[in-house]
Amino acid sequence: MTQWINGIAKLTLPTPFKVGDVNAYLIKTNRLTLVDCGVKTEEAWEALQQQLHSLGLTPNDIEQVVLTHHHPDHVGLLDFLPETIPVYGHSLCQRWLQRTDTFFKEHDEFYQNLFIEFGIPEEYFPFIGQLKKPLKYSCNRSLTSSIQEGSIIPSLEEWEIIETPGHAQSHIVLFREKDGLLIGGDHVLAHISPNPLLEPPINKDSERPKPLLQYNHSLKKLLNYSIRKIYTGHGEEVYDLPELIEKRLKRQHERAMSVKEFISIEPLSVFEICKLLFPTVYEKELSLTISETVGQLDYLMSLGEIDKIKKNNTFAFIAV
């Protein structure tokens, strides 16, 4: 049942993705704010309207939208909301919300170069086009104003913006110090560890982001805040954040060290390691499994546990 608790109402909206339902949140101050808004489907729109109705509201009562990040399940319904509603998000959301021909060209070139570096056979190159398929559930909308750490959103003066890149380069969370509430997007989930996803850099000539390293840093960053409860982007709330972070970082380190064991035997490419890590799903979930594999390798490189050698434009990784 949708209800107000401490000025916040949780809305649960269906998605076509394996992750299942996505959570959006209303914040009631002198202006009604919607944080995230679900995928662009009629089912999600109907669910949003029904849950607003149970609170005595309609979409026209929403006075502003804040985005935790740019993924389609968090932004799609912007296309169903009135165009006059202000939309706030990190500046890195913009290129994903209003996608240009240049964006798509650079997107495809980035992944094509990565596939070569990762040793992915040419037969998988058509998958690059499939990477864009989820974007049909996104929106075509511009940010009214970009926000960053230290920004203040109108009528949300009590809420501090914290930049938390990792799962997405554009990711932010909202923290209310007086009661320790955090609206966390996909940064922290109760039952699964969010996948830090590979993204093209904002400047095509720049080095690619290293999302797992960013994600780990962003997790540790939250330990500096007195967080009592996290409203998550999927699933149930999180209460004991320090314990969860400790478990997640420990498990991630152990997984990385198991990757090192693979390459202690012989040098391997990203694709070869990916097949060993995910033998039954890598073909169906190439984007997720490659992102996970690269993340572990970036982590091991940062520790000095492994090195890489280049041969015919493809990198192979070796244990040190």
C-alpha positions in Angstrom: 0.0 0.0 0.0 1.3 3.4 -1.0 1.6 5.7 2.0 3.5 8.7 3.3 6.2 8.0 5.9 8.3 10.9 7.1 7.3 12.9 4.1 8.3 10.2 1.6 6.1 7.9 -0.4 7.5 4.8 -2.2 6.1 4.0 -5.7 6.8 0.6 -7.2 6.6 0.4 -11.0 7.0 -2.6 -13.4 9.8 -2.9 -15.8 10.5 -5.3 -18.7 14.0 -6.0 -17.3 15.3 -9.0 -15.3 15.9 -6.7 -12.3 12.1 -6.5 -11.9 10.2 -3.6 -10.5 11.8 -0.2 -10.0 11.2 2.1 -7.1 10.4 5.8 -7.4 9.9 8.2 -4.5 7.7 11.2 -3.8 9.1 13.8 -1.4 6.5 16.2 0.1 7.7 19.7 1.0 6.2 22.9 -0.2 6.8 21.5 -3.7 6.0 17.9 -4.7 9.1 16.1 -6.0 9.3 12.8 -7.8 12.7 11.1 -7.6 13.1 8.8 -10.6 10.1 7.7 -12.7 10.2 4.3 -14.3 10.4 3.0 -17.8 8.5 4.3 -20.8 5.7 1.8 -21.0 2.0 2.0 -20.6 2.1 -0.5 -17.8 4.5 1.7 -15.8 2.4 4.8 -16.5 -0.7 3.1 -15.3 1.0 1.9 -12.1 2.3 5.4 -11.5 -1.2 6.9 -11.9 -2.8 4.3 -9.7 -0.4 4.8 -6.9 -0.6 8.6 -7.1 -4.4 8.3 -7.1 -4.2 6.3 -3.8 -2.5 9.3 -2.3 -5.1 11.7 -3.7 -2.7 12.9 -6.4 -2.4 13.0 -10.2 0.7 13.4 -12.4 -0.2 17.0 -12.8 0.5 17.5 -9.1 4.2 16.6 -9.6 6.1 19.9 -9.5 9.6 18.7 -10.2 11.6 15.5 -11.0 15.1 14.5 -9.7 17.0 11.7 -11.4 19.5 9.6 -9.5 21.0 8.4 -12.8 20.2 8.1 -16.5 19.3 4.4 -16.9 16.0 3.8 -18.7 14.1 2.3 -15.8 14.7 5.5 -13.9 13.9 8.1 -16.6 11.6 6.7 -19.2 8.3 8.1 -17.9 9.6 11.7 -18.3 8.1 11.4 -21.8 4.6 10.9 -20.2 4.9 13.7 -17.7 4.0 17.4 -18.6 6.9 19.1 -20.5 6.6 22.0 -18.1 7.9 20.0 -15.1 11.5 20.9 -14.2 13.9 18.0 -14.3 17.1 17.9 -12.3 20.0 15.5 -12.7 23.8 15.2 -13.0 25.1 16.8 -16.2 26.3 13.3 -17.4 22.6 12.3 -17.7 22.0 14.7 -20.5 23.7 12.9 -23.4 21.7 9.7 -22.5 18.3 11.6 -22.2 18.5 13.4 -25.5 20.6 11.2 -27.7 22.2 12.7 -30.8 23.6 11.1 -34.0 27.1 12.0 -32.7 26.3 10.2 -29.4 25.3 7.0 -31.2 28.4 7.2 -33.5 30.8 7.6 -30.5 28.9 5.0 -28.5 29.4 2.4 -31.3 33.0 3.3 -32.0 33.8 3.1 -28.2 32.4 -0.5 -28.0 33.9 -1.6 -31.2 37.4 -0.5 -30.0 36.8 -2.2 -26.7 35.7 -5.4 -28.3 39.0 -5.5 -30.2 41.0 -4.8 -27.1 39.1 -7.4 -25.1 39.7 -10.1 -27.7 36.0 -10.5 -28.5 35.5 -12.4 -31.8 34.0 -10.5 -34.7 31.0 -12.8 -34.6 29.9 -10.9 -31.5 30.3 -7.4 -33.0 26.6 -7.2 -34.0 25.9 -7.3 -30.2 27.1 -3.7 -30.2 23.8 -2.7 -31.8 21.8 -4.6 -29.2 23.4 -2.6 -26.4 21.2 0.3 -27.5 18.0 -1.7 -27.3 17.1 -0.8 -23.7 17.1 2.9 -24.8 13.7 2.4 -26.4 12.4 2.5 -22.8 14.2 5.8 -22.1 13.0 9.3 -22.8 13.7 12.2 -25.1 13.9 15.0 -22.7 16.4 17.7 -21.5 17.5 18.5 -18.0 16.1 21.8 -16.8 19.2 22.2 -14.6 22.2 20.0 -13.9 23.1 19.3 -10.3 26.3 18.1 -8.6 27.6 17.6 -5.1 27.0 20.8 -3.2 24.0 21.9 -5.4 20.7 22.7 -3.7 17.5 21.7 -5.4 14.5 24.1 -5.0 12.3 23.0 -2.0 14.8 20.3 -1.1 17.1 22.4 1.0 17.2 19.6 3.7 18.5 17.1 1.1 22.2 16.9 0.4 23.4 15.7 -3.0 26.2 13.2 -3.0 27.9 12.1 -6.2 28.3 8.3 -6.3 29.6 7.2 -9.7 30.1 3.5 -10.4 26.8 1.8 -11.4 26.4 4.8 -13.7 28.8 7.8 -14.3 25.8 10.1 -13.7 24.8 8.6 -10.3 23.8 10.7 -7.4 22.1 10.0 -4.1 20.0 12.3 -1.8 20.8 12.4 2.0 18.6 14.0 4.7 20.8 14.5 7.8 18.1 15.2 10.3 16.8 11.6 10.3 19.6 9.8 8.3 17.4 9.0 5.3 19.1 8.3 2.0 17.4 8.0 -1.4 20.0 5.8 -3.0 18.9 4.9 -6.6 20.8 1.8 -7.6 24.0 2.6 -5.6 23.1 0.2 -2.8 20.5 -2.6 -3.1 19.5 -5.0 -0.4 19.9 -8.4 -2.0 22.2 -7.9 -5.0 25.3 -5.9 -5.7 24.7 -3.4 -8.6 26.8 -4.0 -11.7 29.2 -1.1 -12.4 28.6 -0.8 -16.1 31.0 0.3 -18.8 30.2 3.6 -20.4 31.9 5.7 -23.1 33.9 8.6 -21.6 32.4 12.1 -22.0 35.3 12.9 -24.3 35.9 10.2 -26.9 39.6 10.7 -26.7 39.8 10.3 -23.0 40.6 7.1 -21.1 37.5 5.0 -20.4 36.0 5.2 -16.9 36.8 2.4 -14.5 33.4 1.8 -12.9 34.2 -0.8 -10.3 37.0 1.3 -8.8 34.6 4.3 -8.8 31.8 2.2 -7.3 34.1 0.9 -4.4 35.2 4.5 -3.7 31.6 5.7 -3.7 30.5 2.9 -1.3 33.3 3.9 1.1 32.3 7.5 0.8 28.9 6.8 2.3 30.6 5.6 5.5 31.2 9.3 6.2 27.5 9.9 6.6 25.2 8.9 9.5 22.8 6.9 7.3 20.1 5.0 9.1 17.8 3.9 6.2 18.3 3.7 2.5 15.3 3.9 0.1 16.6 1.8 -2.8 16.0 1.8 -6.5 14.9 -1.9 -6.5 13.6 -4.0 -3.7 13.5 -3.4 0.0 15.1 -0.8 2.2 18.6 -1.1 3.6 19.3 -0.4 7.3 22.8 -1.5 8.3 24.9 0.1 5.6 28.4 -0.4 7.2 27.9 -4.1 7.5 26.5 -4.4 4.0 29.4 -2.4 2.6 32.0 -4.6 4.4 30.4 -7.7 3.1 30.2 -6.4 -0.5 33.8 -5.2 -0.6 35.0 -8.5 1.0 33.1 -10.6 -1.5 34.3 -8.5 -4.4 37.9 -8.8 -3.4 37.6 -12.6 -3.1 36.0 -12.7 -6.5 38.9 -10.7 -8.0 41.5 -12.9 -6.4 39.7 -15.9 -8.0 40.1 -14.1 -11.4 43.8 -13.8 -10.7 44.0 -17.6 -10.3 42.8 -18.0 -13.9 45.6 -15.9 -15.3 48.2 -17.3 -13.0 48.2 -20.3 -15.3 48.5 -18.4 -18.6 47.8 -15.0 -20.1 44.2 -14.5 -21.0 42.1 -11.8 -22.7 39.1 -10.2 -21.2 36.8 -12.4 -23.3 38.6 -15.6 -22.3 38.3 -14.7 -18.6 34.6 -13.7 -19.1 33.9 -17.2 -20.5 35.6 -18.8 -17.5 33.6 -16.6 -15.0 30.3 -16.9 -16.7 30.3 -20.1 -18.9 26.5 -20.4 -19.1 25.4 -16.8 -19.5 28.1 -14.8 -21.2 26.5 -15.1 -24.6 23.1 -14.0 -23.4 24.3 -11.2 -21.1 27.5 -10.1 -22.8 27.3 -6.5 -21.7 26.8 -7.3 -18.0 29.4 -10.1 -17.9 32.0 -8.1 -19.8 31.5 -5.2 -17.4 31.9 -7.4 -14.4 35.0 -9.1 -15.8 36.7 -5.7 -16.7 35.8 -4.4 -13.3 37.7 -7.2 -11.6 40.7 -6.7 -13.8 40.7 -3.0 -13.2 40.6 -3.7 -9.5 43.5 -6.2 -9.7 45.5 -3.8 -11.8 45.0 -1.1 -9.2 46.4 -3.4 -6.5 49.4 -4.3 -8.6 48.3 -8.0 -8.6 48.3 -8.3 -12.4 49.7 -6.7 -15.5 48.7 -6.6 -19.2 50.5 -7.1 -22.5 49.3 -6.1 -25.9 49.4 -8.3 -29.0 47.7 -7.5 -32.3 45.5 -4.7 -30.7 44.3 -7.2 -28.0 45.3 -7.1 -24.4 46.2 -10.2 -22.4 46.4 -10.2 -18.6 49.1 -11.9 -16.6 49.6 -12.4 -12.9 52.5 -10.5 -11.3 
